[in-house]
Amino acid sequence: MADKNQFIKQLGQNVDKIRKEKGLSFQEMALRCDIEKSSLVKLANQGTNVTVSTIFKISKAIKTNKSSDAGPRLPITRLLSVLSSKSL
C-alpha cells in the first residue's frame, strides 16, 4: 500500500479531476461540499490532509445517479473507488 503522503496527494488530484469533469470552480465545489474554498484548494494543489467528515462531504457533493452492474453506488463508495485508481 502507498504511504500516507502519497495517498493524500492522490486524493487531492482525484477530487480536483472530478471537480473539473463536473465543470465546477473551486468556489462552486466548496459551496456544494459545505467546506471552505481554501481547504479545497489546498487539498487539490498540495494534498493537504483532510478529515473523514470532509471526505464524506466531498463524496456527497460529487455523487452521480449512474449505476454500475452491481447497482447504484453510494457516494463514498464511488469516491473510494476513484481514490484507489492509480490511473487517475
N, C-alpha and C positions, 0 to 999 in steps of 0.2 A: 504494500500500500504506500502511496505517496506520503511524503512528510506533510506536516500541518501547514506550513507556509505555502507549499505548492498547491495543496487542496484549496486554501483560502484564495490564492491568486486565480486558480481555475474557476472558482465560484464567481468571483468578480467578473471575469471575462465572459462567462456564460450568461450571467444576469445581464450584462451590457449587450451581448449579442441578441438576446431575447428582446430587450428594450428597443434596439434598432429594428429588429424584424417587425415589431408592432408599430413602428413609426412614431415612437414616443420620445419627447425630450426628457432630459433628466428631471425637470420640474414636473411634467405630467406624470411620469412614472412614480416620483416621490409622493405626489398627491394621491395617486391610486394605492400606494403602499402604506400611506399614513406614516411616513418617515421623513426625516429631514433630507432635503436635497443634497446637502453637503455629505451626509452619510452615504448616500447612494453613489455620489461622485467618487468618494474615497474608496468604496468597495470596488467600483468598476475600474478605476485607474491605478489603485495601489494594492488592491487585495486586502483591504482592512478587515480585521476580524469582526464578525457580527454575532449577535445573539441568535438563539434558536427562534425567539419571538420575531426578530427581524426577518429571518429566512421564511418563517411562516407567512408574514405579511406580504413579502415579495411573491411567494408562491400563490397566494390568493389573488394578487393583482395580475399575474401572468396566466392565470388559468384559461383554458380554452374549452369549447364544447365538443371538441373532437373525441372520437372513441377509437380505441385500438381493437385488435381481435379479441382481447381479453375483456373488453367492455370499457365503460368510461373510467378515466383515470383521475384520481384525486389530485388537486394542485400540488401538494407536497410530493406526491409520488412522481409527478412529471418533473418537478424541479430536481429531485434527487436523481432521476434518470438522466437528466441533462448534465448534472454535476459529474456523474460518473463517466460521461462520454469524453474520451480523450481527443476525439476528432473535432470537437468544437473549440 
